[in-house]
Amino acid sequence: MSTHAYNIWTDGGARGNPGPAAYGFVIKGLGTDAVRQGEAIGRATNNVAEYTGVVEALRALARHISADEALVARVTVYADSELLVKQMNGIYRVKDARLRELHADVRNEAQKFGAVLFVHVRRGENKEADRLVNMALDRD
């Protein structure tokens, strides 16, 4: 079975910190159509929203491909949260209890794939996921 590459652009945000929060993601590499999702998550911090976006994006990708394909898939997660990326890459420790739970959720979801790489991007490079966050917040 050949290896497939998937790119996930994810973002999360809260209006107020904590405050009304949402995540957004875009998954590319599934053929001609990208998967886009933005959902409000209630009252949360920016960091909780960022992590929730990654968890939900990895779950969505797992639903769109077979388990066998997932085992050899290379997934790159692009996020503008330096904290999230450095925590997922083991550079920073996860001190907050709620973020530790979400960090474990991301790790559990990531184990379904052959390899998952976390890459920090500037906010300007993450406009589509950011737009989905704001649309979800505006709807809520």
C-alpha positions as CSV (number, residue, x, y, z in Angstrom):
1,M,0.0,0.0,0.0
2,S,1.3,3.4,-0.9
3,T,1.8,6.2,1.5
4,H,-0.6,9.1,1.3
5,A,0.1,12.6,2.6
6,Y,-2.5,14.8,4.2
7,N,-2.3,18.4,5.4
8,I,-4.4,19.8,8.2
9,W,-4.7,23.5,8.8
10,T,-6.2,24.1,12.2
11,D,-7.0,27.0,14.4
12,G,-8.9,27.8,17.6
13,G,-9.9,31.0,19.3
14,A,-11.9,32.5,22.1
15,R,-13.5,35.9,22.3
16,G,-12.3,36.8,25.8
17,N,-10.0,34.3,27.5
18,P,-11.9,32.4,28.5
19,G,-15.0,33.2,26.5
20,P,-17.1,32.0,23.7
21,A,-14.8,29.7,21.8
22,A,-14.6,27.7,18.5
23,Y,-12.2,25.7,16.3
24,G,-11.8,25.4,12.6
25,F,-9.9,23.1,10.3
26,V,-9.2,22.3,6.7
27,I,-8.0,18.9,5.6
28,K,-6.3,18.7,2.2
29,G,-5.1,15.6,0.4
30,L,-8.4,13.7,0.1
31,G,-8.6,14.2,-3.7
32,T,-10.3,17.2,-5.2
33,D,-12.3,18.3,-2.2
34,A,-10.9,19.6,1.0
35,V,-12.8,18.9,4.3
36,R,-13.7,22.1,6.2
37,Q,-15.3,22.4,9.6
38,G,-15.8,25.1,12.1
39,E,-17.7,24.6,15.4
40,A,-18.4,26.6,18.5
41,I,-17.4,24.7,21.7
42,G,-19.0,27.0,24.4
43,R,-16.9,28.9,26.9
44,A,-13.2,27.9,26.8
45,T,-9.7,29.4,26.6
46,N,-7.8,30.0,23.3
47,N,-5.6,27.0,24.1
48,V,-8.5,24.6,24.7
49,A,-10.0,25.7,21.4
50,E,-6.7,25.2,19.6
51,Y,-6.3,21.7,21.0
52,T,-9.9,20.8,20.3
53,G,-9.4,21.8,16.7
54,V,-6.5,19.3,16.3
55,V,-8.4,16.5,18.0
56,E,-11.5,17.0,15.8
57,A,-9.4,17.4,12.6
58,L,-7.6,14.1,13.3
59,R,-10.9,12.4,14.0
60,A,-12.4,13.8,10.8
61,L,-9.4,12.5,8.8
62,A,-9.7,9.1,10.3
63,R,-13.4,9.0,9.3
64,H,-12.5,9.8,5.7
65,I,-9.9,7.2,5.1
66,S,-9.6,3.5,5.9
67,A,-7.8,2.2,9.0
68,D,-5.3,0.5,6.7
69,E,-4.6,3.7,4.8
70,A,-4.3,5.6,8.1
71,L,-1.6,3.3,9.3
72,V,0.7,4.4,6.5
73,A,-0.5,8.0,6.1
74,R,1.8,11.0,6.7
75,V,-0.1,13.8,8.3
76,T,1.2,17.4,8.7
77,V,-0.7,19.6,11.1
78,Y,-0.2,23.3,10.6
79,A,-1.2,25.5,13.5
80,D,-0.5,29.1,14.4
81,S,-0.4,28.3,18.1
82,E,3.3,28.1,19.0
83,L,2.4,26.7,22.5
84,L,0.4,23.8,21.0
85,V,3.1,23.0,18.4
86,K,5.9,23.1,20.9
87,Q,3.9,21.0,23.4
88,M,3.0,18.4,20.8
89,N,6.7,18.3,19.7
90,G,7.8,17.8,23.3
91,I,9.7,21.1,23.5
92,Y,7.4,22.5,26.2
93,R,5.8,20.6,29.1
94,V,2.0,20.6,29.4
95,K,1.3,22.1,32.8
96,D,-2.4,22.9,32.7
97,A,-4.7,19.9,33.7
98,R,-7.2,20.5,30.9
99,L,-4.6,20.9,28.3
100,R,-2.9,17.6,29.6
101,E,-6.2,15.8,28.8
102,L,-6.5,17.3,25.4
103,H,-2.8,16.7,24.7
104,A,-3.4,13.0,25.5
105,D,-6.4,13.0,23.2
106,V,-4.3,14.4,20.3
107,R,-1.6,11.8,21.0
108,N,-4.3,9.0,21.0
109,E,-5.8,10.2,17.7
110,A,-2.3,10.6,16.2
111,Q,-1.5,7.0,16.9
112,K,-4.0,6.0,14.2
113,F,-1.7,7.4,11.5
114,G,1.7,6.4,10.2
115,A,3.3,9.7,11.1
116,V,2.0,13.0,12.4
117,L,4.1,16.1,12.2
118,F,3.2,19.4,14.0
119,V,4.4,22.6,12.2
120,H,4.0,26.2,13.5
121,V,2.9,28.7,10.9
122,R,2.2,32.4,11.2
123,R,-1.3,33.6,11.6
124,G,-1.4,35.0,8.1
125,E,-0.6,31.6,6.7
126,N,-3.6,30.1,8.4
127,K,-6.4,32.3,7.1
128,E,-8.8,29.6,6.0
129,A,-8.9,27.9,9.4
130,D,-9.1,31.2,11.2
131,R,-12.1,32.2,9.0
132,L,-13.9,29.0,10.0
133,V,-13.3,29.8,13.7
134,N,-14.8,33.3,13.3
135,M,-17.7,32.0,11.2
136,A,-18.5,29.5,14.0
137,L,-18.3,32.2,16.7
138,D,-20.5,34.5,14.7
139,R,-23.2,31.8,14.3
140,D,-23.2,30.9,18.0
